[in-house]
Amino acid sequence: MPVRLQRKARRNKIKAAQRKASIKRLMFMPAIKCIDVEAMRKSFTDPKATA
């Protein structure tokens, strides 16, 4: 295989990998674990907690 075609194939693979990585970055959502929603709501309404 000529060098030019090898370079083009490599470029295509790199471009595809970069596209996949960017989609993964955009779709990433951190896992939410063990959050007490009621305590969080109380902390927002409690004026002493915000000061």
C-alpha positions as CSV (number, residue, x, y, z in Angstrom):
1,M,0.0,0.0,0.0
2,P,1.4,3.4,-0.9
3,V,2.4,5.8,1.8
4,R,-0.2,8.4,0.9
5,L,-3.1,5.9,1.3
6,Q,-1.7,4.7,4.6
7,R,-1.6,8.3,5.9
8,K,-5.1,8.9,4.7
9,A,-6.3,5.7,6.4
10,R,-4.6,6.8,9.6
11,R,-6.1,10.3,9.4
12,N,-9.6,8.8,8.9
13,K,-9.2,6.5,12.0
14,I,-7.9,9.4,14.1
15,K,-10.8,11.6,13.0
16,A,-13.3,8.9,13.9
17,A,-11.7,8.3,17.3
18,Q,-11.7,12.1,18.1
19,R,-15.4,12.3,17.1
20,K,-16.3,9.4,19.3
21,A,-14.3,10.9,22.2
22,S,-16.0,14.3,21.8
23,I,-19.5,12.6,21.8
24,K,-18.6,10.7,24.9
25,R,-17.4,13.9,26.6
26,L,-20.7,15.7,25.7
27,M,-22.9,12.7,26.8
28,F,-21.1,12.2,30.1
29,M,-23.2,12.7,33.2
30,P,-21.7,12.1,36.7
31,A,-23.5,9.5,38.8
32,I,-25.7,10.9,41.5
33,K,-25.4,8.9,44.7
34,C,-27.1,9.0,48.1
35,I,-28.4,12.6,48.1
36,D,-31.0,13.5,50.7
37,V,-33.4,15.7,48.8
38,E,-35.3,16.9,51.8
39,A,-32.2,18.0,53.6
40,M,-31.1,19.9,50.5
41,R,-34.4,21.7,50.2
42,K,-34.3,22.6,53.9
43,S,-30.8,24.1,53.5
44,F,-32.1,26.4,50.8
45,T,-35.0,27.7,52.8
46,D,-33.1,27.9,56.1
47,P,-31.6,31.5,56.3
48,K,-29.1,30.4,58.9
49,A,-27.6,27.7,56.7
50,T,-26.9,30.2,53.8
51,A,-25.2,32.8,56.0
